[in-house]
Amino acid sequence: MENDIEYKRLIWHSRRGMLELDILMLPFVREVYPSLPEEDQVRYRQLIECEDNDLFAWFMQRSRPEDPELARIIDLILQRVQPG
């Protein structure tokens, strides 16, 4: 990763304190984020600014983000754990 401090910040902010979110977000940021295109990295950085309740609803597929950019990164994370 180019900027080690920024990457560590992303890992820190990906820790949400809610196990369901941690299970999805931490492996994604560690294993997938570094190889994402810049546009998707930007989307992920936007995602981690969202409220935990919203993230939980989106990841549990109870609702969808109104922003199509956020919906795309949610889909990428879910595809990682729900292949097919």
N, C-alpha and C positions, 0 to 999 in steps of 0.2 A: 504494500500500500504506500502510495507516495507520501502522504502526510500521516505519520504514525499517531500524532496527538489527536488529529481529527478522527481517525479510525477508532482510537480508544474511547473518545467521546461518544461515538456512535454506539459502541458496545455498551457503554455505561447507560446511555439513554434508551437502549433497547431492553434493558432490565426494567421490567415494569412493576414487579412486586406482585403480580398476579400470575400464578403458575401457568395457566393456559396460554397467556401471552408470551411468557418467557420461553416456553417450549417451542413456540413458533418463531419468535423473532430472533432470539440469540443464535441458534444454529444458522438461520438465514443470513444474518449480518456477518457471521464468522466464515461461512462456507460459500456463500453465493454472492454477497454484496461486492467483494473485490473484483469479481469478473463481470459485473453488470455494465452495460453501456452507461455513459454519463447521464443520459436522460432518466434512466431507471434509478440510478444512485440519487439523483435529485428528488425523484418521487419518494424514495425511501426516507430521505431526510425530512421531507414534508410529512410523511406518515408518522414519524416518531414525535412530532409536535402535537398530534391528536390526543384527545382524552382517552383514558383507558376504557371507559364504558363504551365509547364509540368503537374502539378497536375490537373489544370483545364481541360486540354485536356483529361487526363485519366479518371477523374470523369465524364466528359460529354460524355465519350465513343467515342471521336473523334480519339483517338489513344490508343495504349497499350504500357506499359513499355517494353523495350527489356529484362530487368531483370525479370525472372520468379518469383523471391522472391517478388519484388515490385508488380508485377501483382497479386500475391496471396493476399496481404494486400489490394490492391485497390478493388479486388473482395469481400473481407470480408466487407469492408466499404459499398460498393454498395449494397450487399445483405441485409444489415441492413435497408436500406431505400427503397429497391426494393424487398420485400420478394416474394418468389415464384419461 
